[in-house]
Amino acid sequence: MISASARRPGWAAAAAALVASLPAGCGSHRTAGDFAAAQRQAAGGLAAGAPWAAAAPGAPAPSSRSAAPDQFVKTAVAPAGSAPAPAATVPAGRGLWRSSLASAPRPGPPGSSATGADGAADAGPASSPPARPGDGGGRRGGSPAGEVAGRPSTAAPGSGAPPDVVLGSFGTASGPIGANVAAIPVAVQAWAATVNAGGGLAGHPVRVVFGDDGGDPGRALALARRMVEVDHAVAFVGTHGPTTLQAVIPYAEQHRIPIVGGTTSLDAEDRSPMVFNPQVGLLGAGRGFVTTVVRQTAARQASLIYCREVAGCRASRDVIAAFAGEAGLRIVHEAQVSLAQPDFTAEVVAGRQAGADVVIGVVDVASMLRYIRAAQRQGWKPVFSGSFAFDTPDAERAGPEAEGLLAFSGTVNFDASARLADYRRAVATYVPGGALGGPGAHAWAQGRLLEAAARPVPGALTSAALLDGLLALHGETLGGIVPPLTFPDGPHRDVNRCIVPIRLAGGHWTQPLGDQFVCA
């Protein structure tokens, strides 16, 4: 799903510049400070003359040295006020790899100085021996022997320190989609740093490896394989590839690597036993478009617009159309539109003539705002509604024209709910200036779900152990930020069909029903 910031001036360029800044070559490194600075620039738009401002999507960052495309940078995200761990540049594959370490420093053995999780002793993926993922684990049987995802990655032999647990996080970090999902990697970084500051995941320091698939499903699969087979990732978290995740799901299923969280826009996620979404999936999100309207308004004649750029838009349209009648909503007009469309007058006129009293937009919030302006020029004032893709500060900054806009949250609302104060605080502490929003709250919930799954694990945090932990959860609410979750040993389509209706009022997202989930 496409969120608000795709059309914000400078945002797409900033996201592209941020991604371009990661793979520094020939010993030129980007540190945690660089990464945070790039996030701040992305959040507010690049100022003229700012570093990386001229970088094109996929191009290397300007440097006094030539950039080598086959290198990537690990970056430690440390607590505020501490020195960042040293960056280590190691070989990668044909420019496919973007990596960052989300980890707070941890103390070394007695008598040693504190080091970051990516200290000099960590040779990184370049020194890891070739390995293949194990095919065992979880409740479906199989032997965990040879499951490389559970191997230690950075703990020095004999140090007494517990081995790191490595997680993979990949998706489309560049271009318009990257700008729209920017809150997700920010939330994963903030979550990992928070966990490490509190002693780690079940006592294990967390290391997160990030990858940009560039919107290419083949590249997404290559990244996922490398994360598992080279970096020994035990699970994926904070995936943000609405056009690419489907390419990785069969691999995760074959090797039993849990994908914690998803894009909420793919039927493959709902059908997979390896995708554990704490928020709604495609079915729940599609029904959420209808539920937020019927629970907040008396409008019952809908004009439905949906984007053509992302397959998930059409998939959501199909769920909406199938559920609308059951909920008492009639679709009287629909149109497929482009996210780059400058004007929606034709669609406005057609919707008005069809008798619609609500417009449901399966689009980004910038497109909806252009639609609202077109409706205002025609003197038409229906209800305007969308999804968690609208649930961002961009909508809050839109001004009076967005007043009354409806949407829904997949968790309690990132801005209106006190239950997500720790998410907002973590981003402010560990990724200052980083993007916030509903998609980021989803990723935060995914991290919290990993914590819940790891809590009872007594030993190594392998993929098998995490699968067992996820399948053992019963009625888990993650502190009240999601409805009760119980994952069956099979497809997870029906685990969560609940959303929180939200409304834009006074320039802020509000929860008219409070922290109450409404379930279809």
MIRORO-926678 format. One record per residue (C-alpha): z, x, y. Coordinates in steps of 0.02 Angstrom, whole numbers, padded with zeros to 5 digits, always signed. Layout:
BEGIN
ZXY;...
//
This chain:
BEGIN
+00000+00000+00000;-00040+00062+00174;+00099+00067+00301;+00113+00071+00487;+00077+00247+00540;-00105+00263+00488;-00165+00212+00658;-00032+00298+00764;-00121+00425+00875;-00098+00600+00809;-00006+00548+00651;-00148+00575+00527;-00188+00741+00607;-00005+00789+00601;+00007+00746+00418;-00149+00847+00381;-00081+00992+00483;+00082+00984+00389;-00006+00993+00221;-00121+01130+00282;+00031+01229+00337;+00105+01239+00163;-00012+01359+00071;+00009+01518+00170;-00082+01671+00107;-00065+01858+00092;+00122+01858+00114;+00125+01739+00261;+00264+01614+00225;+00316+01444+00292;+00503+01424+00292;+00615+01272+00290;+00617+01282+00479;+00428+01277+00485;+00426+01127+00370;+00554+01033+00473;+00460+01075+00632;+00300+01009+00559;+00390+00849+00507;+00456+00829+00683;+00281+00853+00753;+00214+00727+00630;+00348+00602+00678;+00309+00611+00862;+00128+00666+00868;+00065+00842+00897;+00078+00905+01072;-00069+00996+01145;-00066+01177+01093;+00065+01148+00958;+00055+01255+00801;-00072+01193+00673;-00140+01064+00796;-00320+01115+00760;-00303+01115+00572;-00423+01000+00482;-00377+00910+00321;-00380+01036+00180;-00404+01184+00296;-00282+01330+00297;-00163+01344+00441;-00218+01462+00578;-00142+01632+00548;-00160+01811+00600;-00191+01846+00416;-00323+01772+00303;-00260+01630+00195;-00280+01638+00007;-00316+01465-00065;-00239+01509-00233;-00063+01528-00166;+00077+01409-00125;+00247+01418-00045;+00416+01363-00109;+00533+01311+00029;+00719+01282+00012;+00787+01135+00111;+00964+01186+00153;+01107+01093+00238;+01107+01091+00425;+01183+01247+00498;+01149+01358+00348;+01019+01492+00332;+00864+01438+00235;+00834+01521+00071;+00694+01649+00070;+00521+01583+00033;+00427+01654-00115;+00238+01649-00124;+00165+01647-00300;-00007+01614-00373;-00067+01437-00401;-00226+01356-00462;-00379+01344-00350;-00288+01274-00202;-00228+01121-00296;-00046+01164-00278;+00076+01124-00141;+00257+01159-00179;+00421+01143-00089;+00597+01167-00149;+00721+01033-00095;+00887+01117-00126;+01047+01160-00038;+01114+01337-00061;+01235+01361-00204;+01363+01498-00229;+01319+01641-00344;+01435+01722-00470;+01606+01783-00412;+01591+01927-00293;+01411+01890-00247;+01344+01819-00086;+01279+01641-00081;+01096+01620-00118;+00976+01476-00105;+00902+01393-00257;+00742+01488-00223;+00816+01660-00203;+00730+01823-00242;+00786+01816-00423;+00674+01665-00450;+00503+01727-00499;+00437+01547-00494;+00297+01476-00596;+00199+01638-00597;+00325+01719-00714;+00354+01567-00825;+00280+01587-01000;+00144+01466-01053;+00217+01315-01140;+00173+01140-01189;+00279+00984-01165;+00373+00919-01315;+00327+00751-01387;+00502+00699-01435;+00647+00617-01349;+00704+00448-01292;+00750+00306-01406;+00585+00304-01495;+00628+00454-01599;+00546+00624-01608;+00620+00795-01595;+00669+00868-01427;+00631+01041-01495;+00505+01131-01386;+00526+01013-01241;+00491+01135-01103;+00547+01013-00969;+00727+01051-01012;+00716+01239-00994;+00818+01335-00866;+00712+01386-00719;+00810+01491-00595;+00983+01529-00660;+01003+01716-00692;+01053+01759-00873;+01239+01789-00887;+01274+01720-00714;+01370+01571-00781;+01275+01457-00662;+01203+01297-00737;+01014+01294-00750;+00915+01203-00618;+00839+01035-00659;+00660+01031-00597;+00577+00871-00536;+00396+00843-00486;+00341+00740-00337;+00156+00718-00306;+00039+00603-00213;-00083+00596-00070;-00002+00698+00067;-00154+00716+00179;-00271+00597+00270;-00229+00417+00316;-00140+00379+00152;-00033+00535+00174;+00017+00479+00347;+00065+00308+00281;+00177+00373+00141;+00254+00515+00242;+00429+00441+00227;+00426+00465+00037;+00427+00656+00022;+00547+00662+00168;+00668+00548+00074;+00651+00651-00086;+00692+00811+00010;+00842+00730+00094;+00904+00657-00072;+00890+00823-00165;+00979+00918-00027;+01118+00786-00025;+01138+00796-00214;+01145+00985-00212;+01272+00985-00072;+01380+00875-00183;+01371+00987-00335;+01202+00946-00410;+01132+00817-00530;+01265+00805-00667;+01315+00980-00613;+01138+01050-00612;+01055+01109-00451;+00900+01006-00413;+00733+01088-00379;+00587+00978-00324;+00406+01036-00334;+00286+00941-00222;+00098+00925-00244;-00042+00851-00138;-00176+00770-00246;-00292+00740-00098;-00327+00564-00162;-00414+00637-00317;-00353+00567-00485;-00411+00723-00577;-00313+00833-00460;-00160+00722-00480;-00168+00748-00669;-00190+00936-00647;-00039+00941-00533;+00068+00839-00653;+00020+00949-00800;+00062+01106-00703;+00230+01036-00648;+00278+00998-00828;+00196+01142-00921;+00226+01282-00797;+00371+01229-00687;+00457+01133-00828;+00485+00973-00730;+00589+00849-00830;+00536+00695-00729;+00431+00639-00583;+00510+00557-00431;+00443+00492-00265;+00262+00478-00323;+00151+00424-00179;-00027+00411-00243;-00085+00229-00237;-00259+00284-00291;-00208+00423-00412;-00048+00385-00507;-00143+00288-00640;-00223+00452-00697;-00052+00528-00735;+00031+00382-00825;-00056+00412-00994;-00003+00595-00989;+00176+00546-00950;+00172+00421-01092;+00100+00548-01215;+00234+00678-01177;+00373+00556-01135;+00404+00617-00958;+00489+00480-00854;+00408+00430-00689;+00553+00369-00583;+00477+00255-00454;+00297+00208-00419;+00179+00146-00286;+00213-00042-00319;+00024-00071-00313;-00039-00031-00488;-00035-00141-00642;-00029+00018-00747;+00146+00049-00677;+00206-00123-00729;+00138-00101-00905;+00203+00075-00936;+00365+00112-01030;+00376+00278-00935;+00378+00206-00758;+00554+00160-00702;+00542+00071-00534;+00707+00027-00449;+00605-00075-00324;+00478-00209-00365;+00316-00163-00451;+00146-00242-00422;+00197-00411-00492;+00357-00421-00390;+00277-00356-00232;+00129-00475-00245;+00247-00622-00264;+00353-00552-00123;+00211-00585+00000;+00230-00770-00039;+00419-00775-00057;+00454-00699+00115;+00346-00835+00196;+00416-00986+00105;+00597-00928+00125;+00583-00895+00313;+00460-01027+00377;+00390-01201+00350;+00211-01132+00352;+00115-01180+00194;-00072-01157+00236;-00117-00973+00222;-00258-00861+00277;-00255-00707+00165;-00332-00542+00219;-00331-00387+00108;-00399-00210+00124;-00548-00139+00031;-00496+00045+00039;-00356+00038-00091;-00375-00047-00260;-00194-00103-00248;-00240-00218-00103;-00356-00318-00215;-00228-00314-00355;-00096-00385-00238;-00218-00517-00179;-00240-00574-00359;-00052-00590-00386;-00031-00685-00222;-00171-00806-00267;-00098-00837-00440;+00079-00868-00375;+00049-00960-00211;+00029-01134-00285;+00186-01116-00389;+00284-01077-00230;+00207-01220-00131;+00087-01114-00028;-00098-01155-00016;-00226-01021+00023;-00356-01104+00134;-00450-00947+00187;-00465-00766+00130;-00563-00612+00182;-00576-00432+00127;-00565-00317+00277;-00566-00133+00319;-00416-00035+00381;-00536+00048+00505;-00599-00119+00571;-00578-00121+00761;-00583-00309+00784;-00542-00462+00678;-00610-00602+00787;-00725-00668+00650;-00581-00679+00525;-00468-00758+00655;-00595-00894+00695;-00625-00930+00511;-00440-00939+00471;-00404-01053+00617;-00547-01170+00572;-00482-01178+00393;-00316-01245+00458;-00206-01094+00418;-00032-01090+00494;+00014-00919+00422;-00085-00758+00403;-00034-00647+00256;-00096-00469+00277;-00113-00350+00130;-00153-00213+00256;-00062-00083+00360;+00038-00141+00509;-00085-00063+00633;-00223-00174+00564;-00110-00325+00574;-00071-00286+00755;-00258-00283+00794;-00273-00449+00704;-00131-00521+00808;-00218-00465+00968;-00379-00548+00913;-00282-00709+00876;-00199-00703+01047;-00369-00689+01131;-00417-00849+01039;-00256-00936+01090;-00204-00950+00907;-00021-00927+00860;+00009-00938+00673;+00149-00848+00580;+00102-00668+00536;+00172-00591+00378;+00153-00439+00266;+00247-00327+00146;+00360-00174+00139;+00209-00080+00209;+00257-00156+00377;+00438-00099+00355;+00432+00052+00469;+00489+00105+00643;+00306+00092+00698;+00317-00098+00691;+00480-00092+00788;+00394+00006+00925;+00245-00113+00935;+00319-00217+01075;+00320-00405+01110;+00157-00437+01018;+00244-00400+00852;+00395-00511+00888;+00426-00630+00744;+00322-00529+00619;+00380-00559+00440;+00385-00436+00297;+00499-00389+00153;+00598-00241+00090;+00598-00177-00089;+00777-00120-00062;+00900-00183+00067;+00818-00146+00233;+00812+00038+00283;+00860-00001+00463;+00959-00163+00460;+01074-00132+00312;+01234-00031+00319;+01209+00004+00133;+01071+00127+00175;+01167+00221+00309;+01178+00370+00190;+00988+00375+00179;+00969+00376+00368;+01106+00506+00385;+01032+00619+00250;+00861+00622+00333;+00940+00660+00502;+01041+00801+00424;+00918+00885+00307;+00745+00838+00375;+00776+00813+00562;+00637+00710+00638;+00569+00663+00467;+00488+00493+00445;+00598+00345+00397;+00544+00177+00329;+00544+00056+00185;+00439+00171+00072;+00565+00309+00106;+00707+00192+00059;+00615+00160-00105;+00610+00348-00139;+00794+00362-00095;+00833+00226-00222;+00729+00321-00350;+00837+00474-00324;+00993+00369-00342;+00923+00298-00504;+00905+00475-00571;+01087+00506-00527;+01140+00351-00623;+01036+00403-00775;+01104+00581-00773;+01286+00533-00752;+01327+00513-00937;+01225+00663-00996;+01345+00796-01064;+01223+00941-01084;+01049+00993-01031;+00953+00870-00923;+00794+00859-01027;+00664+00723-01015;+00736+00649-01175;+00912+00645-01103;+00853+00562-00942;+00754+00433-01040;+00908+00391-01141;+01009+00378-00980;+00881+00264-00898;+00870+00151-01050;+01060+00141-01061;+01079+00069-00886;+01133-00112-00879;+01145-00213-00720;+01136-00056-00613;+01129-00094-00425;+01140+00085-00357;+01282+00034-00243;+01204-00132-00194;+01039-00067-00126;+00936-00148-00266;+00961-00301-00376;+01038-00273-00549;+00923-00164-00655;+00910-00157-00844;+00760-00066-00917;+00697-00120-01089;+00623+00005-01211;+00445-00049-01170;+00346-00109-01017;+00450-00138-00860;+00345-00274-00778;+00488-00398-00771;+00634-00283-00727;+00632-00322-00541;+00543-00466-00453;+00662-00471-00305;+00638-00432-00120;+00738-00445+00041;+00649-00553+00173;+00646-00469+00343;+00592-00520+00518;+00554-00420+00675;+00669-00482+00813;+00712-00394+00975;+00614-00240+00925;+00711-00212+00763;+00693-00265+00583;+00825-00393+00540;+00879-00474+00377;+00893-00663+00409;+00974-00685+00239;+01077-00526+00250;+01080-00406+00102;+01026-00548-00011;+00885-00525-00136;+00765-00669-00163;+00686-00666-00336;+00523-00745-00390;
//
